[in-house]
Amino acid sequence: MDDIIRSKLQLLPAKPGVYLMKDERGQVIYVGKAKVLRNRVRSYFTGSHDRKTQAMVANVRDFEYIVTDTVVEALLLECNLIKQYTPPYNIMLRDDKAYPYIKITHEQHPRLEIARRVQNDKAKYFGPYPNATSAQETKKLLERLYPLRKCKRLKKHVCLYYHIGQCLAPCEFPVDPATYAEMTKQISDFLNGGHKDVVRGLRQKMEEAAEQLRFERAKELRDLIQHIEQVMEEQKVTVADRVDRDVFGFYADKGWLCVQVFYVRGGRLIERSVNVVRHHGEPAEDFMSYVEQFYFEQQDVPKEILLPEGVNSEALAAWLGARCLHPRRGVKRELVQLACENAKLALEERLRLMERDMDRTLGAVLELGEALAIPTPHRIEAFDNSHLQGADPVAAMVVFIDGKPARSEYRKFKIRTVCGPDDYESMREVIRRRYTRVLREKLPLPDLIVIDGGKGQLAAAMDVLENELDLELPVCGLAKDDRHRTSQLYFRDDPQPVDIDRHSQAFYLLERIQEEVHRFAVTFHRQTRRKSALSSRLDAIPGVGPARRKRLLQHFGSLEAIAQADPEALRAAGIGPKLAAVIQAHLQSRPPVKER
């Protein structure tokens, strides 16, 4: 512990608040809340901790704190700061979108919608539905059963929905408001368990249609009954009191936390959701952080929230105004245990899949290290150039960590010092710029550098690394055959290609890396070329300056339109016949070129 942290620990107040841990670059790596800041923050730097907490504390170089009046205020501030900074050691919800609701709009002619927010607009909301597909399927089912209007704006004439009995056609025929009120009531009853009455009525109509030998109508009703039963399938778990509640369970193992949520509405389990996230702290604390963020984005809170024993929910209950219970017996305890058991099963399945995938990817990395006779290359950085006959030259770098792409660390480069199609000098510039910055900012060095190119580009990269930057790093080059497929692997200055099995996992990994860096470079080049194409092609025409170029593009919108325009249209844009002929000849005569 350095002197700055030690002196700041002495000044911590004995009040509730939020603390922000920072690394050596001043980046926020963890946000937490506390009833007593002095005790909570000091606890990180005294006593013994588990390995994950020690890893976080080892990266702390400074901290800040914000005092609040209450723990509830600290909870809300913590959620806001986590969303703002996305600290790597905090547990994070993958998606902050609100869950969907089925909405009956408050209009003269109401309709059904899927809404993400509950607003004070006098509409009726049903949900939430954790599964967006479930909400859409339920909405489609209701639209088949109840003929509310479908169009956002009333049309002038009746549409197909009227003819198939799924709309009352308010565009042409008057509709009694009492009819809409009755349909709204029926929809509410349907979603609250009244679909059984609807099914009984449809089944009676189906039997009547069959007796009248109207078999097509009977089949339609049978299919509709099956669809209702599928969408509104009765759950095995029921609670007699018909209270709306959310049931949480969690399970943690190997640095991963799985949270299972059961949504019980009207005493019936209607939906569930599961989320597996990385976590670095105590499982119970990280679980409650998840729950707090879960409700931070939700506007619809049930009357009860059931949680496992051993977690602290005082602040959550004070904030939400809901009953946060830790049941020890009865049906509610069984629900919590069921949620925890499902969380355990889901996490164990995820870990098995991850281990299988890890065996494959790490096996390829280990095999690659053995083939090149270097230590296992956990971090691989790959480079490729892209240009169009020397125009708009760019380069790209991709990063693979333990055999998987780390897309947040990809980088793009616009070539600054090279004129014409010189791949060797372009590679020199990119390697120089990348690793000069790595040394200056003390970024992690790669265990292996992969150059998408043959001996020439490999030699250019090594020359910069060894003679200019004084770096000795493993570097390899990937040459391609006539069919643009990965053909040979060269390592450093060895004149002979590396003997590697083309059907090995290591070779497949190199192919994936080469394809990814090439894709990334070409995509960046196309973006760059699109931005410069409009201006550069017109700028190359004598007599077309910035003002005329701007006027032409505003008038026609694209180069293709200018090239195909007739003389009258060009004259209307202020272009004379001679200059118009020059412009169109230039735009129409450019030969196709192959992009590298």
N, C-alpha and C positions, 0 to 999 in steps of 0.2 A: 504494500500500500504506500503510495507516494505522499509527500507532505501536503499537497493541495487537497486530496481526498480526506486525509486525516484531519486537517484544520476545518474543512467544511462539515465533517461529521460532528464536530463539537458544537456547531451552530444550529443543528437541526432542531426545529420546534417540536414540542409535544402536542401537535395538533393534527387533525385529519388533512389529507391532501394527496397529491399525485407526484411521483418522482420519475425522472427521465434519466436513464443510464446512457452514457455516450462513450464512443471508442476514440482512438487516437486521432481520427480525422474529424471529430466533432459530430459524427453521425449518431442519431438516436438508435440504439440497438435494443432497448427494452423500456416499456412504460408500465408502471404499476401504481396501485392505490394503497392507502394505509389508513387505519384508524388513528395511529400515532406514528407520524413520520419518523421521529427520532428512533424509536425501537425497530421499526421495519427496515429502514435503510441501513442502520448499523448492523443488523443481523447478517447482511450479506458479507460483511468484512470481518466478522468474528465467528468463532466456532467452526464446526465441520459441516460440509454440505455434500450432496451427491455429485456425481461426475458432471451431470448436465449443468447444474448451477455453478459449479466451479469453472466450467468452460466459459460461461457467460461472464462471470466476475473477472476472469483473467483478461478479458477484452475491455473492461471498464477503465477509462482514464479520467473520467469526470462525471458529475451528475448535477442535475438541477431539480428543483422541487417547486410545487405550487400549492400553497395552503388554501384549503376550502373551509367553509363553515361546518359542513356535515359530511358524513361518509357517502350519502346519496349524491351530493354534488361531486365528490371525488369520483364516484362510479361513472357519472355522465361525462365528466371531463376526461377520464381514462379512455372511454369508448371513442370520444372525439379525437384524442391524440393518437390512438392506435390506428384509426382510419386515416389520419393525416400523414403519419410518418411510416406506417407499415413496418414496424421494427422486426428484425429477423428472429428475435428470441420470444416474441409474443405469439400466442396462438391467434390465428386469423381465420375468419369465415371466408370461404372461397368466393362467395357471391353475396354482394350486399343488396341484391334486388329483393324487393318485398314480394311476398307470396301472393298469388293471384286470388281474386274474389270473383264470384258471379254477381253481376250488378243488374238490377232492373231500374232503368233510368226514370227520373221524375219529369216526364214530359206529357204533353197532351196525348200522344200516342207512344207509350213506352216500348222499349225494346231491351233485349238482353245484351250485355257486354261482358268482356273480361277486363277487370280493373286491377291495377297494382297498388292503388292507394285508396283508403277509405276517406272520402271527403264529406264535408258538411253541405251536401247538395240535395238533401231530402230524398235521395235515391235509396233503394233497399240493397244491402250487401249480404252475400252468403259466402261463408268460407272462414278462414283462408284454406286454400288447397295447396299443400306443399308440392304436389305434382302438377305442373302446368298442363300436361296431357290429360290428366283426370278432370281438370276444370274445363278444358275444351270439349272433352267427350260428354260431360254432364250438360254443358250448354247446348251442344248439338241435339242431345236427347230431349231437353226441355223445348227446344224450338220445334221439334217434330210433334210434341204433345200439345203445346199451347201456341196458338197462332198469333203471336205478337209480331209486329212489323220487323223486317230484316234490314231494310235500307236506312242509311244515315239521314238521307233527305228524301222526302216523299216524291215519288215519280208522278208523271202526268197520267199514266195509265196503269192498269193492273199488270202484275208480272206473273211469272211462272209459279211463285209461292202461293198466290191466291188460287190458282187452278188446281194445285195439289193439296189444298186445304191447310197450308201452314202460314197463312196471313189473312187478316180480315179486310185487307185492301182499304185502309183509311184514305188512300189517295183518291178514291172515287166514291166510297160509300161511308156514310156517317156511322160512328161506333159509339155506343152508349158507354160513358165512363164507368158505370156499374159493371160492365163486362170486363173491363181491364182490372177493376178492383177484385172481382171474383177470380180472375186468372192469377193475379199476384198472390192471393190467399192460397190458391191451389199449389202454386210453385213453392211457397213457404212450407206448406204441409208436406209436399213431396220430398223436399230436401231434409225435412226433419223426421223422416221415417214413414211418411204417408204414401210412399211409392207402392206399398203392398196393396192398398185400396185401389190404386190406379191399375195395378196388374190384375186384380180380381175383376174389375170392370172390363178391361180389355179381353180377358180370357172369356168372359160371358159373351162379349160381342163376337169373338172368334168362333165360339160354338154356334151362335146363331147364324153367322155367315156360312158355316159348314153345313148346317141343316138346310139352308136355302140354296145349297149347291153353288155358292159364290166362293169357290176354292181359292182364287187369286187373292181376294180380300182376306180370307182366313189366313193365307200364308203370310201376307203383309203384317197382320196383327200378331201372328205367332213370332215372326222375326222381331217385331217391336218389343214383345214381351221378353224374348231372350236378351235383347239389347239392354233393356231396363235392368234385368236381373244381373247382367254382366257388369254394368256400370255401378249399380247400387247394391253390389253383392253384400249380403249380411256377414258381418264379422263374427268371429268366434268369441271375442272378448266383449262383454257388455257389463255395464254397471247400472244398477236399478234406479239410482237417484237422478239420472238424466242431466247431470251437471256437466257443463263444458270445462274441460281440463286438458292441460298438456302434461305428458309423462316423459321424464328424462331418465336415461340410463347411460352409463359410460364404461369404457374399459380401456386401459393403457398397457402398452407393452412395446419394448424396444424403441422407445422414443416416439411412438405414434399414439394418438388418442382417437378413439372412435366414440362418437356421440350419437345415440339413437333417440328419436323423438316420436312418441305416439300422440296422435291428435284425437282426443275423445270428445265427440260432440253429441249432445243429447243422450249421454250414457253409452254411446256406440263408438268403437274404434273405426274411424273413417279413413285414416291415412297415416302413413309413417314416413319419416325421412331419416337418412343415415349420412354421416359425414366423417371422413377420416382425415386428420390433419397432423402435421408435425407439432410436437410440443417439447419444451425445454425445462419446465418447472415442475412443481409438485402436481400430480395428476388432478387432485381435487381442486386446487386453485385454478389450474388451467381450464378445467371443466366449467367452473363457475364463470371464468372470463368468457368462455364460449357462450354460455347461457345469457350473460349480460349483453354481449354484442348481438345475440340472436334477437332479443327484445328491443334493442336500440333502434332497429329498423322497422319494427312491427308496430302497427297502430291498434291492432285487435288483440287484446290480452284476455285469456279465459279467466273464469272465476278462481280456478285452482291450478296450481303448478306443483306437481309431484316430483320430488327429487330424492336421490339416494341418501342414506344416512351418512353423516360425517362431513358434509359440505356446509359452508356458512352462507345462508341465504337472507340474513337480516337486511342488508342494504338493498338487495333485490326486491324483497317484500315491501320495504318502505317506499321504494321508488315506484313500483308498479301498482301498489295498492291492492295486490292480489294475495290470496292465501298461499304461501309457500310451505308445503307440508313435507315431512319426512316420515312416511307411514311405517309402522313397525308390525302391523298385523292386518289381516283381512284382505279384501279384494284389491285395495289400493296398493298394498305392499306387493301383492302378486303382480300387479301391472308394472311397478318399478323393477322388480326382479326380472320380469319378462323383457323389459327394455334393456336392462344390463346384459342379460343373456344374449339377446340379439346383437348388441354392440360387440360382445366378445366373439361371437361367431363371425360377424362381418369383418372384424379386424384380423382374426386368424386367417380367414380366407384371403384378405388383402396381402397379408404378410407372406403367405405361401406363394401367391402370384408374384410378389416382388422378389422373393428369394429365387424363384425359377428364372425370372428375367435377369436378376443380378448374376446368377450363375452363368448365364449366356453372355452378358455384356462384359462382366469382369473376366470371364474366361478368355474372351477375345483380347482384352487388354493385356492379360498375363502372357498370352500366346504371342502377341505382337512384340512385347518386351523381350521374350526369349528369341524370337526370330531375328531381332536387331541386336541382340546381346547387350541390352541396356536395362537399367532398373525399370520396374513396372511403370509405364507412362500414364499416370492417373490424369494429368492435364495435357491435352493435345490441342495445339493451335494450328490451324490450316489457312493457307493463303491462296488466292487466285486473282488473276487480272481479267478485265473485260474491256473491249473497245470495238469500234466499228471502223476498220481500216485506219486506225489511229485516231479517230474522232472521239471526243468525250471519254478519254481513258479513265477508268476507275479500278479499284481493287477492293477486295473484301476479306475479312477474317472471320472464321467460325471457331468456336471452342467446344470441345468434347471433354467432359469430366467423367471418369470411370465408364467410358464407352457410350455416354449419353450426351446429346446436344445441350449446351447451356446457353440458350438463346439470349438471355439478358446480357451476355458478355460478347455477343457478336459486334463487329465494328466495320464501318464503311470508310473508304478513303477515296478522295478525288486526287488524281495524279496531278502534281503541280509543276514539276521540273522537266518532264519528258515531252518532247515533240515527236509526233509520228508513232508508228506501231513498233515500239521497242519494248518488248516484254521483259528483257533482262534489266534494263535501267528502271522500268516501272517497279519490278520486284525489289531492286536495290532501295528505291525510295520508300516503299511501304515497310520493308523490314527495318530500315533505319528509323523511320518515324515511330513505328510501333515500339521497338525495344529501347529507343532513347527515352520515350515516355515511361516505359516500365521501370527503367533504372531511376529516372528522376522522381517518380511518385512511389517507388518501392512497392510496385505491384508484384504479384506472384509470377515467377518465371515458369514457363511450360516445361514439362518433362520430355516433350517431343514436339518438333515443328514439322509440319507436313506442307510441302510445296506442290501445288498442282502444276506440274511441268517436269521436263526431263532434266538432263545433266546441266544444260546451260543455266536455267533458272535456279537450280539447286546450287551451282557454283557461285552465282551472283549473291544469293542469300547468305551463303557461308562466308564469302569475302567480307560482307558488311559486318556480320556478327563477330568474326574473329579479328579482322584487321582494323575496323573502325570502332567497334564497341567493346572489344576484348572480352567476348562472351564465348564460352565453349559449351554449346548446347547440342543435343542430338537433333539432326536435321535429315529428313528424307524427302525424296522427290518421286512423284507418281507420273510415269509416262503412259501415254495412251496409244492404242493401235490405230489402224486406218479407219476402223469403225467407231472410233471415239470411245472405246472401252478401256478400262484400266488394264494395262498390259504388264508393266515392269515396275519394280520398286528399287530405287537406288538409295543408298545410305551414305551420307557425307561424301568423301572424295573417292570412295571405292569404285573403280572403273567397271566392275562386274555387278549386274543386278543381284539383289538378295534372293536366295533360293527359298521361296515361300510357296506353300501349297495353295493353289487358287481356289480350292474348295474348303479351306480352313476358315474358322471364325475370325481370325486375325485379318485375312484378306478381305472377307466380307465387311469388316469394320472399316478398313481403308477405303473400300468402294463407297460405303455410306458417307464417309467424311468427304471424299472427293466430289461426290454428287451434291452434297449439301453446300459446300463452299462454292461450287460452280453455279448452283441455282441462286445462291445469295448474291454472287457477283453479277450475274446476268440480270437479275431482277433490279438491282441497284442501277446498272447501266441503262436499262430501259427507262427507268424513272428519270434519270439524268438526261437522257436523249430526248424524252418527250418535252421536258422543260425548256431545252435549248433549241429544239428543232424549229419551232415557229419563228423565233427571232433570227437564228443563224441562216436559214435558207433564204429568207427575204433580205437580210442584211448583205448577202453575197451578190445581190442584183444591183448593178450600177443604176443610180437614179432613184433608188428606194431608201430613204432615210428613216429615222425614228418616227417622224410625224406621219409619213405615208404608210409605213408598216402598221402603226397603230390604227390608222383610219381603215386600212384594208381588213385587218383582223376584226375590228368592231363591225364593219359592214357585212362581211361574209362569214365570219365565225371560224373558218378553218382553211388550211392550204388547199385541200381538195376542192372546196367550193370556189376558191379563187382560180384554180387551174381550169375548172369546167365552166366558168362564168362566160356569158356572151359579151360582146363589145359594149352594148348598151348598159349592162349592169356595171361594167368597169368604169364607163364614162360617168355614171351616176355617183360612183365613189370618188370621182375627181382624178381618174387616170386616163391620159390621152391614148389614142390608138397605137402609137409607136411603142410607148412604154408598156402598154397592156400586152402587146405581142411579145416583148422581151420577157416580161414576168411569166406569162403562160408557157413560153418555150422553155424557160429555166425550170419551172415546176414540173413540167410534163416529161422532161428529158432525163431526169435523174435516174441512173440505172440502179437496179436492185443490188444490194450488197449483203454479204454474209456476216452475221454478228459472231464475234468470238466471246 
